[in-house]
């Protein structure tokens, strides 16, 4: 993993948080999201999937 990415991750952790726990949760979240969007265009790139998910979350947050 790139050091820049690790540094960004570490900056989000609080005292006592586990980097491996955070990564484990991120993997579970991605797997759940991929399962939910599997019927979408299967030719989407990883970047397109990330953009789609971020937009969907923004819409959901704005709707609250």
Residue frames relative to the residue before (quaternion, step in Angstrom):
aa qw qx qy qz dx dy dz
X 1.0000 0.0000 0.0000 0.0000 0.00 0.00 0.00
X 0.5369 -0.6420 0.4460 0.3174 3.56 -0.99 0.85
X 0.5608 -0.6233 0.4304 0.3343 3.56 -1.02 0.82
X 0.6134 0.5574 -0.3485 0.4378 3.59 1.02 -0.74
X 0.6583 0.4960 -0.3007 0.4798 3.57 1.00 -0.84
X 0.6408 0.5126 -0.3220 0.4722 3.59 0.99 -0.80
X 0.6420 0.5193 -0.3263 0.4601 3.58 1.00 -0.81
X 0.6469 0.5125 -0.3166 0.4675 3.58 0.99 -0.84
X 0.6398 0.5187 -0.3132 0.4727 3.57 0.99 -0.86
X 0.6700 0.5119 -0.3021 0.4447 3.57 0.84 -0.99
X 0.6444 0.5317 -0.3332 0.4371 3.60 1.05 -0.69
X 0.6611 0.4936 -0.3116 0.4714 3.62 1.21 -0.33
X 0.6062 0.5852 -0.3488 0.4104 3.58 1.22 -0.38
X 0.2954 -0.7195 0.6004 0.1860 3.53 -1.17 0.66
X 0.7055 -0.4309 0.3345 0.4524 3.54 -1.29 0.23
X 0.8080 0.2531 -0.2120 0.4880 3.56 -0.87 1.00
X 0.5322 0.6082 -0.4207 0.4121 3.60 1.24 -0.19
X 0.3441 -0.7425 0.5466 0.1775 3.53 -1.14 0.68
X 0.4488 -0.6762 0.5118 0.2819 3.56 -0.82 1.00
X 0.6786 0.4848 -0.3075 0.4581 3.60 0.84 -0.89
X 0.6211 0.5311 -0.3407 0.4648 3.59 1.06 -0.66
X 0.6359 0.5240 -0.3168 0.4699 3.57 1.01 -0.85
X 0.6671 0.4913 -0.2977 0.4743 3.59 0.92 -0.93
X 0.6283 0.5355 -0.3315 0.4568 3.60 0.97 -0.82
X 0.6660 0.4908 -0.2970 0.4768 3.59 0.95 -0.90
X 0.6370 0.5288 -0.3247 0.4573 3.59 1.00 -0.80
X 0.6389 0.5145 -0.3228 0.4721 3.59 1.01 -0.77
X 0.6515 0.5072 -0.3174 0.4664 3.59 0.91 -0.87
X 0.6494 0.5177 -0.3126 0.4611 3.57 0.96 -0.89
X 0.6640 0.4960 -0.3128 0.4640 3.60 0.88 -0.89
X 0.6492 0.5139 -0.3283 0.4546 3.60 0.90 -0.80
X 0.6511 0.5047 -0.3139 0.4721 3.59 0.99 -0.80
X 0.6533 0.5036 -0.3124 0.4712 3.58 0.96 -0.86
X 0.6536 0.5137 -0.3215 0.4534 3.59 0.88 -0.89
X 0.6246 0.5314 -0.3342 0.4645 3.58 1.04 -0.74
X 0.6806 0.4983 -0.2864 0.4543 3.58 0.96 -0.86
X 0.7751 0.3428 -0.1879 0.4964 3.60 0.98 -0.74
X 0.3347 0.7886 -0.4714 0.2094 3.58 1.24 0.20
X 0.6627 0.5088 -0.3176 0.4484 3.62 1.11 -0.50
X 0.5108 0.6162 -0.4318 0.4159 3.57 1.27 -0.05
X 0.7643 -0.3420 0.2713 0.4746 3.53 -1.32 -0.01
X 0.3235 -0.7763 0.5138 0.1695 3.58 -0.50 1.16
X 0.6227 0.5468 -0.3347 0.4486 3.57 1.26 -0.19
X 0.3907 0.7216 -0.4850 0.3024 3.60 1.26 0.17
X 0.4090 -0.6782 0.5494 0.2665 3.53 -1.08 0.75
X 0.6732 -0.4655 0.3663 0.4426 3.57 -1.27 0.21
X 0.6470 0.5202 -0.3196 0.4568 3.59 0.98 -0.83
X 0.6495 0.5099 -0.3134 0.4690 3.60 0.97 -0.81
X 0.6304 0.5204 -0.3289 0.4729 3.59 1.03 -0.75
X 0.6464 0.5151 -0.3209 0.4625 3.59 0.93 -0.89
X 0.6576 0.5081 -0.3087 0.4627 3.59 0.90 -0.92
X 0.6357 0.5343 -0.3216 0.4550 3.58 0.98 -0.87
X 0.6897 0.4780 -0.2824 0.4648 3.57 0.84 -0.99
X 0.6467 0.5117 -0.3288 0.4603 3.60 0.90 -0.85
X 0.6514 0.5048 -0.3150 0.4707 3.61 0.93 -0.85
X 0.6531 0.5134 -0.3188 0.4563 3.60 0.93 -0.86
X 0.6537 0.4959 -0.3144 0.4774 3.59 0.97 -0.80
X 0.6355 0.5287 -0.3324 0.4540 3.60 0.97 -0.80
X 0.6441 0.5099 -0.3154 0.4751 3.57 0.98 -0.84
X 0.6637 0.5053 -0.3084 0.4571 3.58 0.91 -0.88
X 0.6645 0.4960 -0.3027 0.4700 3.59 0.96 -0.83
X 0.6623 0.5021 -0.3021 0.4668 3.58 0.96 -0.85
X 0.6589 0.5283 -0.3014 0.4426 3.58 1.14 -0.63
X 0.6002 0.5829 -0.3597 0.4131 3.60 1.20 -0.30
